[in-house]
Amino acid sequence: MKITRLTTLLVPPRWLFLKIETDEGVTGWGEPVIEGRAHSVAAVVEELADYLVGRDPRNIEDLWTVMYRGGFYRGGPLHMSAIAGIDQALWDIKGKALGVSVSELLGGRVRERIRVYSWIGGDRPADTANAARDAVARGFSAVKMNASEELQFVDSHPKVDAVLANMAAVREAVGGDIGIGVDFHGRVHKPMAKILIKELEQYRPMFIEEPVLSENYEALKELAPLSCAPIALGERLYSRWDFKRILAEGYVDIIQPDVSHAAGITETRKIASMAEAYDVALALHCPLGPIALAACLQLDGVCYNAFIQEQSLGIHYNQGNDLLDYVSNREVFAYEDGFVAIPNGPGLGIDINEAYVQEQARIGHRWRNPIWRHADGSLAEW
């Protein structure tokens, strides 16, 4: 079997799909994307195609090594996200060629289903209590919310009070049994994180995500002891080398690599195994499309330390198109009692509605995240 073509398709709301074709008629699908930089990732995929066309797609480990180590400069979001989508598609091809799921190829499952959580509210939290109540009514046992609006390095106590009031309203709305993830989203700098982490503990968050930007990870030495709430991060780390220092220094309880950013199934499995050796949990990041979610679920099926899965159904980013619109077998993502089953079908276990993908690719997108500014005119972290 030989790879004959790689085709990227830019589809709304903000996703990039990849189709890899072979001379035996077996095709694979991947989702190589950085939100807001989809065109750039597509260009990297086109460059990496030079290493792939004419090669056997089943030699995944060697192809991954060539794509990563074959260039003198390596790593970072664009390069690793391009590899990620290609890697997903290669696993999809191999599973389809053999008639088994990716989780079967990876050694078989340790679980048949995994807990999922629902996003509530938008970028500027409002009416989150009602959104949380609605998510619970739809069967979710866990939700995640943005902690705050923009915050300066040192901000006001009324801003802190607003965060606490929002969290208190959500906790009151859903009761004590529902998990609430609180995402600082990199908006919070160390001085304010010290206050918020301590104050939020009373509401028993399921985890606090990205209390500071990952590049400021050394601040976790001060922040982690302030609360018993688990600390989570990792969506902006792209390889086992990025995660190595985070795990070795012991300040993180949950890692959140993204299978569409962290170089795909091949690399994310290795990251997860590293984390397991440090007794760190896995909660894969995935506010993306159905291919990315399918890849996550195949990994959730085989990674012992996986405990919950992010998914984008109904998320505020998904305007015009949503998670299920691009798949023919929608039942594969049927949520029940706050869980979703690991897909059983060959490869990634989803059937892409290619006609609809092609139709929407003619529309495309040019999604960019918002640009926020503080009252003084300086840029605020989004």
Order of alpha helices (4+ residues) and beta strands (2+ residues): beta-beta-beta-alpha-alpha-alpha-alpha-beta-alpha-beta-alpha-beta-alpha-beta-alpha-beta-alpha-beta-alpha-beta-alpha-beta-beta-beta-alpha-beta-beta
